[in-house]
């Protein structure tokens, strides 16, 4: 398996797991879901860190598709190399850092990390089209 695909898999499991802090916050704050909660999807009140956890998860899901598509196209095109591996690794570590910084509520750094994640996606695209 190429490094690109390995880091795509790592990013997939990271993205798939980011719902856990939000659910932990919901359960510790409000208890488990009850039948009325299934009928009314209105969010129950939670602390700010729980809302940040939810947003970190949603943001990860929103940004995963372009990254995944590019890694797969790079692989299918036979263009995986050291640079695409670098961009895939960078993207994974930046997304992990973004989730941690988002959960902790650290301002400014989150935006820088998000932007660098976008740079990694653009870098992957540039390697694909050259």
MIZALUM-693179 format. One record per residue (C-alpha): residue number from 1; x, y, z. Coordinates in steps of 0.25 Angstrom, whole numbers. Example, Ala and Ser with C-alpha at 12.3 -4.5 7.8 and 13.67 -1.06 7.14 Angstrom:
2
   nr     c1     c2     c3
    1     49    -18     31
    2     55     -4     29
// end
This chain:
130
   nr     c1     c2     c3
    1      0      0      0
    2      5     14     -4
    3      8     24      7
    4     -3     33      1
    5    -13     22      3
    6     -8     18     17
    7    -10     33     21
    8    -24     33     14
    9    -28     22     23
   10    -22     29     35
   11    -30     41     32
   12    -43     33     30
   13    -42     26     43
   14    -39     40     50
   15    -51     46     43
   16    -60     35     46
   17    -56     35     61
   18    -57     50     63
   19    -72     49     67
   20    -68     42     80
   21    -64     54     89
   22    -77     61     85
   23    -85     48     89
   24    -77     47    102
   25    -81     62    105
   26    -96     60    102
   27    -97     47    111
   28    -89     53    122
   29    -97     66    122
   30   -111     61    119
   31   -111     46    121
   32   -114     36    110
   33   -124     38     99
   34   -139     36    102
   35   -150     33     92
   36   -155     48     91
   37   -140     51     87
   38   -142     43     75
   39   -155     50     71
   40   -149     64     73
   41   -135     66     68
   42   -133     79     75
   43   -119     79     82
   44   -120     78     97
   45   -111     89    104
   46    -96     85    105
   47    -84     92    110
   48    -76    100     99
   49    -65     89     98
   50    -76     80     94
   51    -81     89     83
   52    -67     91     78
   53    -65     76     78
   54    -78     75     69
   55    -72     86     60
   56    -58     79     59
   57    -65     66     54
   58    -74     74     44
   59    -62     81     39
   60    -54     68     37
   61    -65     62     30
   62    -67     74     21
   63    -52     74     17
   64    -50     59     16
   65    -56     57      2
   66    -47     66     -6
   67    -34     60      0
   68    -39     46     -2
   69    -43     49    -16
   70    -29     54    -19
   71    -22     43    -12
   72    -30     32    -20
   73    -28     40    -33
   74    -13     41    -31
   75    -13     26    -28
   76    -21     22    -40
   77    -13     31    -49
   78      0     25    -44
   79      5     38    -39
   80      8     35    -25
   81     22     39    -21
   82     30     45    -10
   83     23     58    -11
   84      9     53    -11
   85     13     44      1
   86     18     57      8
   87      4     64      5
   88     -4     52     10
   89      4     51     23
   90      4     66     25
   91    -11     66     23
   92    -14     55     33
   93     -5     62     44
   94    -11     76     41
   95    -25     70     42
   96    -21     63     55
   97    -15     76     61
   98    -28     84     56
   99    -37     75     64
  100    -29     76     76
  101    -27     91     75
  102    -42     93     72
  103    -46     84     84
  104    -37     93     93
  105    -43    106     87
  106    -30    112     84
  107    -32    124     75
  108    -24    128     62
  109    -16    115     62
  110    -28    107     58
  111    -29    116     45
  112    -14    115     42
  113    -15     99     43
  114    -28     99     35
  115    -21    108     24
  116     -9     99     24
  117    -18     87     22
  118    -24     93     10
  119    -10     96      5
  120     -7     81      6
  121    -20     78     -3
  122    -15     88    -13
  123     -1     82    -12
  124     -7     68    -15
  125    -15     74    -27
  126     -2     81    -33
  127      5     68    -32
  128     -6     61    -39
  129     -7     71    -51
  130      8     73    -54
// end
